[in-house]
Amino acid sequence: MKQSRWKSAVLWAAIAAQVIAFLQLTGVFAKLGLDAGYVGNVAASVLQLLVILGIINNPTDSEKI
């Protein structure tokens, strides 16, 4: 059984991380008055928490590899 990539939590987490990185690179956060390093740290912490909880990567679920 093949899973659609567009329904994958891993894909959406990667897209979110890349969007945040792009916004940091282009200086959008600085224009909004936000510290880019702080935003990146918060995003990384949220993604790490999702991995720890098994939401993004669940090795026990053989159907969603």
Backbone torsions as a table, in degrees:
resi	resn	phi	psi	omega
1	MET	NA	127.1	179.7
2	LYS	-98.7	136.3	177.1
3	GLN	-95.2	141.0	176.2
4	SER	-68.0	132.0	179.8
5	ARG	-63.0	-31.0	-177.8
6	TRP	-70.9	-14.5	177.3
7	LYS	-98.4	5.0	-176.3
8	SER	-83.9	127.8	177.0
9	ALA	-65.7	-31.8	178.8
10	VAL	-64.0	-44.0	178.8
11	LEU	-60.3	-47.1	-177.9
12	TRP	-67.9	-34.3	175.5
13	ALA	-66.0	-40.2	178.0
14	ALA	-66.1	-41.1	177.8
15	ILE	-63.3	-44.1	178.8
16	ALA	-61.0	-43.1	179.4
17	ALA	-63.7	-39.5	179.9
18	GLN	-70.6	-36.2	177.0
19	VAL	-64.6	-43.7	178.6
20	ILE	-63.0	-43.1	178.5
21	ALA	-62.5	-40.7	178.7
22	PHE	-64.5	-42.3	178.9
23	LEU	-65.2	-36.0	175.4
24	GLN	-65.3	-45.1	-177.4
25	LEU	-62.8	-39.0	-177.1
26	THR	-85.0	-6.5	176.4
27	GLY	82.3	17.1	-179.8
28	VAL	-64.0	-40.8	-179.2
29	PHE	-63.8	-37.9	178.8
30	ALA	-64.5	-39.2	178.5
31	LYS	-66.5	-28.3	178.0
32	LEU	-86.0	-2.7	179.9
33	GLY	82.9	19.1	179.4
34	LEU	-104.2	144.7	175.7
35	ASP	-77.8	117.8	-176.3
36	ALA	-61.3	-37.6	178.6
37	GLY	-64.2	-39.3	178.8
38	TYR	-66.0	-44.3	179.1
39	VAL	-61.5	-43.3	178.5
40	GLY	-63.8	-39.7	178.6
41	ASN	-66.3	-40.6	178.2
42	VAL	-65.0	-44.2	179.1
43	ALA	-62.2	-43.3	178.8
44	ALA	-63.7	-39.6	179.6
45	SER	-64.9	-41.7	179.1
46	VAL	-64.4	-45.0	179.4
47	LEU	-63.9	-39.6	177.8
48	GLN	-64.7	-39.4	178.1
49	LEU	-63.8	-41.0	178.3
50	LEU	-64.3	-36.7	177.5
51	VAL	-67.8	-44.5	-179.6
52	ILE	-60.2	-40.8	-178.8
53	LEU	-76.9	-7.3	178.1
54	GLY	81.7	15.2	-179.3
55	ILE	-78.5	-43.3	-179.4
56	ILE	-82.1	-43.5	-178.0
57	ASN	-130.3	108.0	-178.8
58	ASN	-112.9	97.8	-176.7
59	PRO	-69.6	-12.6	-179.7
60	THR	-87.3	-8.3	-179.6
61	ASP	-97.0	100.9	-175.6
62	SER	-73.7	-17.3	-178.4
63	GLU	-82.3	-21.0	-175.5
64	LYS	-116.2	54.8	-179.7
65	ILE	-82.8	NA	NA
